[in-house]
Amino acid sequence: MGRIVAMALGTVAAAFVLFNFILPMVTMLFKVALVIGVIALVVFIAVRVISGSPSR
């Protein structure tokens, strides 16, 4: 009986950690990666446009 209670408490604690710590960190990491990717894309397009213009 004690093992079942401990397993239930462990499951609840694992769900608490997952939903309160792990998932918000993963979503924040995804948002940061998305912002960095968009900035890199804008810089890439700007460099392509500037270097593609004839300077002769």
C-alpha positions in Angstrom: 0.0 0.0 0.0 2.9 2.4 0.8 4.5 1.8 -2.6 1.2 2.7 -4.3 0.9 5.9 -2.4 4.5 6.8 -3.0 4.1 6.1 -6.7 1.0 8.3 -6.9 2.8 11.1 -5.1 5.8 10.7 -7.4 3.5 10.9 -10.4 1.8 14.0 -9.1 5.2 15.6 -8.3 6.5 14.7 -11.8 3.5 16.2 -13.4 3.9 19.4 -11.3 7.5 19.7 -12.4 6.7 19.0 -16.0 3.9 21.6 -16.3 5.4 24.3 -14.1 9.1 24.2 -15.0 9.9 22.1 -18.1 7.2 23.1 -20.5 7.5 26.9 -19.9 11.3 26.6 -20.4 10.9 24.7 -23.6 8.3 27.2 -25.0 10.6 30.2 -24.0 13.5 28.5 -25.7 11.4 28.0 -28.8 10.3 31.7 -28.8 14.0 32.8 -28.4 15.1 30.6 -31.3 12.2 31.9 -33.4 13.1 35.5 -32.7 16.8 34.8 -33.5 15.8 33.0 -36.7 13.7 35.9 -37.8 16.5 38.4 -37.1 18.9 36.3 -39.0 16.5 36.0 -42.0 16.1 39.8 -42.1 19.9 40.3 -41.9 20.4 37.7 -44.7 17.8 39.4 -46.9 19.3 42.8 -46.3 22.8 41.6 -47.2 21.5 39.9 -50.3 19.7 43.0 -51.5 22.7 45.3 -50.7 25.3 43.0 -52.3 23.1 42.3 -55.3 22.8 45.9 -56.3 25.4 46.9 -59.0 28.0 49.3 -57.6 29.8 49.9 -60.9 
